[in-house]
Amino acid sequence: MTLHKGASPSDRKQTGHPVNPFYGEADPVAGMETAPPRHTLPDGPLAPHAAYQFVHDELMLDGNSRLNLATFVTTWMEPQAGVLMAECRDKNMIDKDEYPRTAELEKRCVAMLADLWHAPDPSSAVGCSTTGSSEACMLAGMSFKRRWMQRNQDRYPGSARPNLVMGANVQVCWEKFCNFWEVEARTVPMEGDRFHLDAASAAEQCDENTIGVVAILGSTFDGSYEPVADICAALDEVQKKRGWDIPVHVDGASGAMIAPFLDPELMWDFRLPRVASINTSGHKYGLVYPGVGWALWRDTEALPEELVFRVNYLGGDMPTFALNFSRPGAQVAAQYYTFLRLGRAGFRAVQQATRDVAGSMAERIGALGDFRLLTRGDQLPVFAFTTADDVTAFDVFDVSRRMRERGWLLPAYTFPPNREDLSVLRVVCRNGFSMDLADLFLADLEQLLTELRQQSGPMQRPESVATAFHH
């Protein structure tokens, strides 16, 4: 989460502004003539409606989440789901003895995902809910490292240093894992038109100290699937030649809730024996408000027992594997609601509609002539595009800036090594982003293009702006 510093001296010196008289009351405690301080606690309480109005008014300056084409996170759910979450917001997910039915819903969700991802024996697969895919990835990485340590007790921490192989397109949580847990990050850079990890590059980076390989089912940079089956096959050959048994984790933050329904023949999950663990974000294409994620392991052997803690001070015997402890159970209840509400046919219909919108938008943007498509939204319902080679009047950052003026958050960013020269725009289509909204987006884009084409060149901007967006 973002780090913040304290208020600047100038901010602390700010005096309160006059307040709308309707905010105050006759009550001398609740009534006021100036706004409460922003960076220190007020001396006394405010009336509930006044406190609400202050916060509500400031939040009006946030963007409209439904028009945010940068985020993968769910921005719309049915009203019934909202009611259910409100009913569960005071339940602590970790307190399974006090809230056994909420714990049971979590267990059922794990079982459903194990079945969906073709665990060899769903009854022996183990998993848990998390606050999101970032925590789930951390847990999977910890499992990799601990299993490697168990195999290398005679060399670690002496002469052996663990490493993790992944593409340069991984989400930042994997960089965090390697930093926090002292694992060498072996990232394969992009080359030419290859924008993610490939099998040969993954195998080349491995050695006897490789704890695992991360394969991304749906890159955040362009929406493309990494070839999980090919990576596993390459690692099979490595084991035959060198004897190194290197497991694979599939970071399916988005794609693990797309591929089972739209690409059922694609081999990426526990059908591949080398896949030891999978994560997904329930709050992305799992169609639940933030924040809930899921981490599953093929079987108990893939998750070292020594990483599981058992506590009894909340009542009962509670095994837990998590970086967090207390968190609300509302999102887990909402995930179970969504599984029941949609079923396989419902998920298939929703995800197909989203992919159809992405494909239609990509085709229409490609037809404008000003842009070159990198992907077309036919894997994740996500596509990336850049300006055409003959466009010199504007760049992707100009487009992003001008679309923001119309309320659309359209991210522009540079690709990672070795393609920092490539700057792109990316559109993420989610449930709730309808074809009608896509039409409005295209209309605004076409209108501003007539103005951008008249520029003499791209707008000059600080270097930091070109790389401000981070995945």
C-alpha positions in Angstrom: 0.0 0.0 0.0 1.1 3.5 -0.7 3.3 5.2 1.9 2.4 8.7 3.1 4.4 11.4 4.8 3.0 13.8 7.4 1.5 17.1 6.4 3.8 19.8 5.1 4.4 22.9 7.3 2.2 25.0 4.9 -0.6 22.4 5.2 -0.5 22.5 9.0 -0.7 26.3 8.9 -3.9 26.3 6.9 -6.8 27.8 8.8 -10.3 26.4 8.6 -12.6 27.6 5.8 -16.1 29.0 6.4 -18.7 26.2 6.5 -22.0 26.0 4.8 -24.5 27.0 7.5 -26.6 23.9 6.8 -23.7 21.7 8.0 -24.0 23.1 11.5 -26.6 22.7 14.3 -28.0 24.6 17.3 -26.1 22.1 19.5 -23.0 24.0 20.6 -20.9 20.8 20.4 -22.0 20.0 16.8 -22.4 23.5 15.6 -19.4 25.2 14.0 -18.4 28.1 11.9 -15.2 26.7 10.4 -14.3 23.3 8.9 -12.5 20.8 11.2 -8.7 20.5 10.9 -7.4 18.3 8.1 -4.2 17.0 9.6 -4.8 16.8 13.4 -7.7 15.3 15.3 -10.5 17.8 16.1 -10.8 19.0 19.7 -14.3 17.6 20.0 -16.8 15.4 18.1 -18.9 16.4 15.1 -22.5 15.5 14.5 -22.8 12.3 12.4 -24.4 14.1 9.4 -21.8 16.9 9.4 -18.9 14.4 9.5 -20.5 12.4 6.7 -21.0 15.5 4.6 -17.3 16.6 4.9 -16.1 13.2 3.8 -18.7 12.8 1.1 -18.0 16.2 -0.4 -14.2 15.5 -0.6 -14.8 12.1 -2.2 -16.8 13.7 -5.0 -13.5 14.6 -6.5 -12.5 11.0 -7.0 -12.9 9.6 -10.5 -15.9 7.5 -11.5 -14.9 3.8 -11.0 -17.1 2.6 -13.9 -15.1 4.8 -16.3 -11.8 3.6 -15.0 -10.3 1.5 -17.8 -7.0 1.1 -15.9 -8.2 -1.1 -13.1 -8.9 -4.8 -13.2 -10.9 -4.6 -10.0 -14.6 -5.2 -9.9 -16.6 -1.9 -9.9 -20.2 -3.3 -10.1 -22.1 -5.9 -8.2 -25.8 -6.6 -7.8 -27.7 -4.8 -5.0 -28.3 -8.1 -3.3 -24.5 -8.7 -3.0 -24.1 -5.2 -1.5 -26.8 -6.1 1.2 -25.1 -9.4 1.9 -21.7 -7.7 2.3 -23.2 -5.1 4.7 -24.6 -7.9 6.8 -21.2 -9.5 7.1 -18.9 -6.5 7.4 -18.6 -6.9 11.2 -17.6 -10.6 11.0 -13.9 -11.3 11.4 -12.9 -13.9 8.8 -10.1 -15.3 11.0 -12.4 -16.0 13.9 -13.7 -19.4 12.6 -15.0 -20.6 15.9 -17.2 -17.6 16.4 -18.3 -17.5 12.8 -18.4 -21.1 11.7 -20.8 -20.6 8.8 -18.6 -17.9 7.2 -15.7 -20.3 7.6 -17.8 -23.0 5.9 -18.4 -20.7 2.9 -14.7 -20.1 2.6 -14.1 -23.9 2.6 -16.8 -24.3 -0.1 -15.2 -21.7 -2.3 -11.8 -23.4 -2.1 -13.5 -26.7 -3.0 -15.2 -25.1 -6.0 -12.0 -23.6 -7.2 -10.1 -26.9 -6.8 -12.8 -28.5 -9.0 -12.7 -25.7 -11.5 -8.9 -25.8 -11.8 -8.9 -29.6 -12.2 -7.1 -30.6 -9.0 -6.3 -34.3 -9.3 -8.1 -35.0 -6.1 -10.2 -31.9 -5.1 -10.6 -33.3 -1.6 -6.8 -33.2 -1.0 -6.2 -29.8 -2.5 -5.6 -27.1 0.1 -6.3 -23.4 -0.1 -7.4 -20.2 1.6 -8.9 -16.8 1.0 -6.6 -13.8 1.1 -6.9 -10.0 0.9 -6.0 -10.3 -2.8 -3.6 -11.9 -5.3 -0.7 -10.0 -3.9 -1.0 -11.8 -0.5 -1.8 -15.1 -2.3 1.4 -14.8 -4.4 3.5 -14.1 -1.3 2.1 -17.3 0.2 2.9 -19.3 -2.9 6.4 -17.9 -3.0 7.0 -18.7 0.7 5.9 -22.3 0.0 8.3 -22.5 -2.9 11.2 -21.2 -0.8 10.5 -23.5 2.2 10.3 -26.6 0.0 13.6 -25.7 -1.6 15.1 -25.1 1.8 14.0 -28.5 3.0 15.8 -30.1 0.0 18.9 -28.0 0.5 19.4 -28.1 4.3 23.1 -28.9 3.9 23.8 -25.8 1.6 21.4 -23.1 2.8 21.9 -20.5 4.1 25.6 -21.1 3.4 26.6 -21.5 -0.3 23.2 -21.6 -1.8 21.1 -18.5 -2.7 17.5 -19.2 -3.9 16.2 -17.6 -7.1 12.8 -17.3 -8.7 12.3 -17.2 -12.5 9.7 -14.9 -14.1 9.1 -12.5 -16.9 9.7 -8.8 -16.6 5.9 -8.3 -17.0 5.1 -9.7 -13.6 2.9 -7.8 -11.2 4.9 -5.8 -8.6 4.0 -8.2 -5.8 6.6 -10.7 -7.1 9.3 -8.1 -6.9 8.2 -7.4 -3.4 8.3 -11.1 -2.5 11.9 -11.5 -3.8 12.9 -8.3 -1.9 11.2 -9.2 1.4 12.2 -12.9 1.5 15.7 -12.5 0.1 15.2 -14.4 -3.1 17.1 -13.5 -6.3 14.6 -12.3 -8.9 15.6 -13.7 -12.3 13.4 -11.7 -14.6 13.4 -12.4 -18.3 13.2 -9.1 -20.3 10.9 -8.5 -23.2 12.4 -8.9 -26.7 11.0 -7.5 -29.9 7.3 -8.6 -30.1 7.6 -11.1 -27.3 6.0 -9.3 -24.4 6.0 -12.1 -21.8 7.9 -15.1 -20.6 8.4 -18.0 -23.0 9.4 -21.6 -22.4 13.0 -21.5 -23.7 13.8 -18.3 -21.7 12.4 -19.7 -18.5 14.4 -22.9 -18.8 17.6 -21.0 -19.5 17.3 -19.0 -16.3 16.9 -22.1 -14.0 19.6 -23.8 -12.0 19.8 -26.0 -8.9 18.8 -23.1 -6.7 15.7 -22.1 -8.6 12.8 -22.4 -6.1 10.1 -22.1 -8.9 8.9 -20.5 -12.1 6.1 -18.0 -12.1 3.8 -18.2 -15.2 1.3 -15.4 -15.7 -2.2 -16.3 -17.0 -3.0 -12.9 -18.3 -0.3 -10.2 -18.3 -1.4 -6.9 -16.9 0.7 -5.1 -19.5 -1.2 -6.4 -22.6 -3.7 -9.1 -21.5 -1.9 -12.0 -23.1 -1.6 -15.5 -21.6 1.9 -16.9 -21.0 2.4 -20.4 -22.4 2.0 -22.4 -19.1 2.0 -25.8 -20.8 5.1 -25.1 -22.9 6.9 -23.8 -19.8 6.1 -26.9 -17.9 7.2 -29.1 -20.8 10.6 -27.2 -20.9 11.0 -27.8 -17.2 10.3 -31.5 -17.7 13.3 -31.6 -20.1 15.4 -29.7 -17.5 14.6 -32.3 -15.0 15.5 -35.1 -17.4 18.8 -33.6 -18.2 19.9 -32.0 -14.9 17.7 -33.6 -12.3 16.2 -30.3 -11.1 12.5 -30.7 -10.1 11.3 -27.1 -10.4 7.7 -26.4 -9.6 5.5 -23.8 -11.4 3.1 -21.3 -9.8 0.4 -19.9 -12.1 -0.4 -16.3 -11.2 -4.0 -16.4 -12.5 -5.0 -13.1 -10.9 -7.3 -12.4 -13.8 -7.0 -15.3 -16.2 -7.8 -18.1 -13.8 -11.4 -16.8 -13.7 -11.5 -16.4 -17.5 -9.8 -19.4 -19.1 -12.0 -22.1 -17.3 -15.1 -20.7 -18.9 -13.9 -19.3 -22.3 -10.9 -21.4 -23.0 -11.7 -24.8 -21.5 -9.3 -26.7 -23.7 -6.3 -24.6 -22.7 -3.9 -26.5 -20.5 -2.7 -24.3 -17.8 -4.0 -25.5 -14.4 -3.5 -28.6 -12.2 -3.9 -30.9 -15.2 -0.2 -30.1 -15.7 1.6 -32.1 -13.0 4.3 -29.5 -12.6 1.8 -26.8 -11.5 2.1 -26.8 -7.7 -0.1 -23.7 -6.9 -2.5 -21.2 -8.4 -3.8 -17.9 -7.3 -6.6 -15.6 -8.4 -8.2 -12.4 -7.5 -11.9 -12.8 -6.5 -12.1 -9.1 -6.7 -11.1 -9.0 -10.4 -12.8 -11.4 -12.8 -14.1 -13.3 -9.8 -16.7 -10.5 -9.9 -16.5 -9.4 -6.2 -15.8 -6.0 -4.8 -12.2 -5.6 -3.3 -10.6 -7.2 -1.5 -10.5 -11.0 -1.7 -8.1 -13.4 -3.4 -7.5 -17.1 -3.4 -4.5 -19.3 -3.1 -4.7 -23.1 -3.8 -2.1 -25.8 -3.7 -2.2 -29.1 -5.6 -2.1 -31.1 -2.4 -0.8 -31.0 1.2 2.7 -31.9 0.0 2.9 -28.6 -2.0 2.3 -26.6 1.2 4.8 -27.3 3.9 3.0 -28.0 7.2 5.6 -25.9 9.1 4.2 -22.7 7.5 0.7 -23.4 8.9 0.1 -21.9 12.3 -2.5 -23.1 14.8 -4.0 -20.8 17.4 -6.6 -21.5 20.0 -7.1 -18.1 21.7 -10.2 -17.3 19.5 -11.7 -20.6 20.5 -11.2 -24.0 18.9 -8.2 -25.2 17.0 -7.7 -23.0 14.0 -5.0 -23.6 11.3 -4.1 -20.5 9.4 -1.7 -19.6 6.6 -1.7 -15.9 5.9 0.2 -12.6 6.1 -2.8 -10.8 7.6 -4.8 -11.9 10.6 -8.1 -10.1 11.1 -10.1 -9.1 8.0 -13.8 -8.9 7.1 -15.7 -11.9 6.0 -18.0 -9.9 3.7 -16.0 -10.5 0.6 -15.8 -14.2 1.1 -19.6 -14.3 1.5 -19.9 -12.2 -1.6 -17.7 -14.7 -3.5 -19.8 -17.6 -2.5 -22.9 -15.6 -3.5 -21.4 -15.0 -6.9 -20.5 -18.6 -7.4 -24.1 -19.7 -6.5 -25.7 -16.8 -8.4 -23.9 -17.5 -11.7 -22.7 -21.1 -11.8 -20.6 -22.2 -14.8 -23.1 -21.1 -17.4 -23.5 -17.6 -15.8 -19.8 -17.1 -15.5 -19.3 -18.2 -19.1 -22.0 -15.7 -20.4 -20.6 -12.8 -18.3 -17.0 -13.3 -19.3 -17.9 -13.9 -23.0 -19.9 -10.6 -23.0 -16.8 -8.8 -21.6 -14.5 -10.4 -24.1 -16.9 -9.4 -26.9 -16.8 -5.8 -25.8 -13.0 -5.9 -25.7 -12.7 -7.4 -29.1 -15.2 -4.9 -30.6 -13.4 -2.0 -29.1 -10.0 -3.2 -30.3 -11.2 -3.7 -33.8 -12.8 -0.3 -34.0 -9.7 1.4 -32.5 -7.5 -0.4 -35.0 -9.7 0.8 -37.8 -9.1 4.5 -36.9 -5.7 4.4 -38.5 -4.0 6.4 -35.7 -3.1 3.4 -33.6 -1.4 0.0 -33.9 -2.8 -2.9 -31.8 -0.5 -5.0 -29.7 -3.2 -7.3 -28.5 -6.9 -7.7 -29.4 -8.6 -8.7 -26.2 -9.1 -12.4 -27.3 -7.4 -13.8 -24.1 -8.0 -11.6 -21.2 -10.7 -9.0 -22.2 -7.8 -6.5 -22.2 -5.9 -5.0 -25.1 -3.0 -2.7 -25.5 -2.3 -0.3 -28.4 0.2 2.4 -29.3 0.3 5.2 -31.9 0.9 4.2 -35.5 4.4 4.6 -36.9 3.4 7.6 -39.1 1.7 9.5 -36.2 4.0 12.4 -35.1 1.5 15.0 -33.9 0.7 13.3 -30.6 1.7 10.3 -28.4 -0.1 7.9 -26.0 0.3 10.3 -23.1 -1.5 13.1 -24.9 -4.4 10.7 -25.6 -4.5 9.6 -21.9 -4.5 13.2 -20.7 -7.3 14.3 -23.1 -9.5 11.3 -22.3 -9.2 12.1 -18.6 -10.8 15.5 -19.4 -13.8 13.6 -20.5 -13.9 11.4 -17.4 -12.2 8.3 -18.8 -9.1 6.9 -17.0 -7.1 5.4 -19.8 -3.6 4.4 -18.6 -0.5 5.3 -20.7 2.8 3.7 -19.7 6.1 2.4 -21.0 6.9 -1.3 -21.2 9.6 -2.9 -18.9 13.1 -4.0 -20.0 14.1 -4.4 -22.8 11.2 -2.5 -24.4 11.2 0.7 -22.5 11.0 2.4 -25.9 7.4 1.2 -26.3 4.7 3.4 -24.8 1.2 2.1 -24.9 -2.4 2.6 -23.9 -4.4 -0.2 -22.3 -8.1 -0.9 -22.0 -9.4 -3.3 -19.4 -13.0 -4.4 -20.0 -14.9 -5.6 -16.9 -18.4 -6.8 -16.1 -20.5 -3.6 -16.1 -18.6 -2.0 -19.0 -21.2 -2.5 -21.6 -21.2 -2.0 -25.4 -23.1 1.3 -24.8 -20.3 2.6 -22.6 -17.8 1.4 -25.3 -19.7 3.4 -27.9 -19.4 6.5 -25.7 -15.7 5.9 -25.2 -15.1 5.5 -28.9 -17.1 8.7 -29.7 -15.0 10.7 -27.2 -11.8 9.2 -28.6 -12.7 10.0 -32.2 -13.7 13.6 -31.2 -10.4 14.4 -29.5 -8.4 12.8 -32.3 -9.6 15.6 -34.6 -7.9 18.0 -32.2 -4.8 16.0 -31.5 -4.1 15.6 -35.2 -3.7 19.4 -35.4 -0.9 19.5 -32.9 2.7 20.3 -34.1 4.0 17.5 -31.9 3.5 15.6 -28.6 3.1 17.7 -25.5 6.3 18.1 -23.5 6.1 16.6 -20.0 8.4 15.7 -17.1 10.1 12.3 -17.5 8.3 11.0 -14.4 4.9 11.4 -16.1 5.8 8.9 -18.8 6.4 6.2 -16.2 3.9 7.2 -13.5 1.5 4.3 -14.0 2.6 1.1 -12.3 1.1 -2.3 -12.3 
